[in-house]
């Protein structure tokens, strides 16, 4: 049976028909995905968005410029519901009445960070909330690299918006490259700490994103 109920939490396994094929073919796919929300979003075209937890106003403005046009196509925004760029991506998508998937590093019934409780509820209500961790699982540090591989495995293209030289966002970008996904980055000032990682990605071959059309081209190629 496709939908299985455990308290208020549903789950699918890698053997179920609605398990996303692109994730199944990725490295070390999760055997079980716990979820709340619209499971059919797993079969849509997806843009992963990751970036700094301590973003600047530049990163927020970049997302405001890019995402509203993207989500009307429609393209589903996938992110990690973390503080900073992740949360802003979900917020902007929901405000634009777009589709969004939040992949979290805790149990479905746990919110991290706590200030995202309302946002996580909105994602579960209007989009899709995903986790490979069972109910009550806490936000252990090791969970977040595992979550990142799911984001990289689900998306067709990954966008990095503000990242330090060494950051989880760059790890996600590396995972996406290993999965043969398109990797893009928003460039920034060469003296801006939060733009070092993005500028390095561009130097290494990631596509610089200046407009929404630059992103849309990745889905047409």
C-alpha positions in Angstrom: 0.0 0.0 0.0 1.4 3.4 -1.0 0.4 5.5 2.0 1.1 4.2 5.4 0.1 6.0 8.6 2.1 6.2 11.7 0.3 8.5 14.1 -0.1 11.7 12.1 2.9 11.0 10.0 2.9 9.3 6.6 5.8 7.5 4.9 6.8 5.9 1.7 9.6 3.4 1.0 12.0 3.2 -1.9 9.8 0.4 -3.3 6.7 2.5 -3.6 5.7 3.9 -6.9 5.6 7.5 -5.8 9.2 7.4 -4.6 11.0 9.9 -6.9 13.1 8.2 -9.5 15.8 10.9 -9.5 16.3 10.3 -5.8 16.2 6.6 -6.1 19.1 6.8 -8.7 21.2 9.0 -6.5 24.0 8.0 -4.1 22.7 6.2 -1.0 19.0 7.1 -1.3 17.0 7.0 1.9 15.0 3.7 2.3 12.1 5.5 4.0 10.8 9.1 3.6 8.5 10.4 6.2 6.2 13.2 5.0 3.4 15.6 5.6 1.7 17.4 2.7 1.4 17.0 -1.0 3.3 13.9 -2.0 2.7 14.5 -5.7 5.2 17.4 -5.6 7.9 14.7 -5.7 7.0 14.3 -9.4 7.5 17.9 -10.3 10.5 19.8 -11.7 12.6 21.0 -8.8 15.1 23.8 -8.1 17.2 23.3 -5.0 18.1 26.5 -3.1 20.8 26.6 -0.4 22.8 29.3 1.2 24.0 31.0 4.3 22.2 30.7 7.6 23.4 34.2 8.5 22.5 35.8 5.2 22.8 39.5 4.4 20.2 41.8 2.9 21.8 41.1 -0.5 21.0 37.4 -0.4 17.4 38.1 0.6 17.0 40.6 -2.2 18.5 38.3 -4.7 15.9 35.7 -3.8 13.1 38.3 -4.0 14.3 39.1 -7.5 14.6 35.5 -8.7 12.1 33.2 -7.1 8.7 34.8 -7.9 9.2 34.4 -11.6 10.6 30.9 -11.2 7.7 29.4 -9.2 5.1 30.5 -11.8 6.5 28.1 -14.5 5.8 26.0 -12.3 9.1 24.9 -10.7 9.1 23.5 -7.2 11.5 25.1 -4.7 13.4 22.6 -2.6 15.3 23.7 0.5 16.2 22.7 4.0 14.0 24.9 6.2 17.1 26.1 8.0 17.7 29.7 9.2 18.7 32.2 6.6 18.5 31.5 2.8 16.6 28.3 3.2 13.8 29.8 5.3 13.6 32.9 3.1 13.3 30.7 0.0 10.3 28.9 1.4 8.7 32.1 2.6 9.0 33.9 -0.8 7.7 30.8 -2.6 4.7 30.5 -0.3 4.0 34.3 -0.6 4.1 33.9 -4.4 1.7 30.9 -4.1 4.4 28.6 -5.5 5.2 25.0 -4.7 7.8 24.2 -2.1 9.4 21.1 -0.4 11.2 21.4 2.9 13.7 18.6 3.7 14.5 18.6 7.4 17.2 17.0 9.5 14.8 16.1 12.4 11.7 14.1 12.8 8.6 15.5 11.1 7.2 16.4 14.5 10.3 18.4 15.5 11.1 22.0 14.4 14.6 23.3 14.0 15.2 26.1 14.4 12.3 26.6 16.8 11.5 30.0 15.3 10.5 28.2 12.1 7.6 26.4 13.7 5.0 28.5 11.9 6.9 28.3 8.6 7.3 24.5 8.9 3.6 24.2 9.5 2.9 26.3 6.4 5.2 24.1 4.2 3.5 21.0 5.5 0.0 22.5 4.8 0.6 24.1 1.4 3.7 22.1 0.2 5.5 19.0 1.3 7.6 18.4 4.4 10.1 15.5 4.1 12.5 13.7 6.4 14.3 10.4 6.5 14.4 10.5 10.3 11.6 9.0 12.4 9.3 10.9 14.7 11.0 12.6 17.7 14.4 12.6 16.1 16.5 15.6 17.3 18.6 17.9 15.2 22.0 16.1 15.6 24.8 17.6 13.6 25.3 14.5 11.5 21.7 14.7 10.3 22.3 17.8 8.1 24.8 16.4 5.6 22.4 13.5 5.2 19.6 15.9 4.6 21.7 17.8 2.1 22.2 14.7 -0.1 18.4 14.4 -0.4 18.1 18.0 -1.6 20.9 17.4 -4.1 19.2 14.1 -5.2 15.8 15.6 -5.7 16.6 18.7 -7.6 17.4 19.1 -11.3 19.3 22.3 -10.7 20.9 23.7 -7.5 21.2 27.4 -6.7 23.6 28.6 -4.1 22.8 32.1 -2.7 25.5 33.4 -0.3 28.0 30.9 1.1 31.3 31.3 3.1 34.5 29.6 1.8 33.8 26.5 3.9 30.1 25.9 4.4 27.4 23.3 4.2 26.1 24.9 1.1 29.3 24.1 -0.8 29.0 20.5 0.4 25.5 20.4 -1.0 26.8 21.8 -4.3 29.5 19.2 -4.4 26.9 16.5 -3.9 24.8 17.9 -6.6 27.7 17.9 -9.0 28.4 14.2 -8.2 24.7 13.6 -9.1 25.2 15.4 -12.4 22.9 18.2 -11.5 23.2 21.7 -12.8 24.9 24.0 -10.2 24.4 27.7 -10.3 25.4 30.5 -7.9 24.6 34.2 -7.3 27.8 36.2 -7.6 28.8 38.8 -5.0 31.4 41.3 -4.2 34.9 40.0 -4.1 35.4 41.4 -0.6 32.2 40.1 0.8 32.6 37.2 3.3 29.3 35.7 2.4 30.0 35.7 -1.3 33.4 33.9 -1.3 31.9 30.4 -1.7 29.6 31.5 -4.5 32.4 33.3 -6.4 34.6 30.2 -6.0 31.8 28.0 -7.4 31.5 30.3 -10.4 35.3 30.3 -10.9 35.1 26.5 -10.9 32.5 26.4 -13.6 29.1 27.0 -11.9 26.8 29.2 -13.9 26.5 32.8 -12.5 22.8 33.8 -12.0 21.9 37.4 -12.7 18.3 37.1 -13.6 15.4 34.6 -13.4 15.9 33.9 -17.1 19.4 32.7 -16.4 17.9 30.0 -14.1 15.1 29.1 -16.4 17.6 28.4 -19.1 18.9 25.5 -17.0 15.6 23.8 -17.2 15.3 24.2 -21.0 18.7 22.8 -21.9 
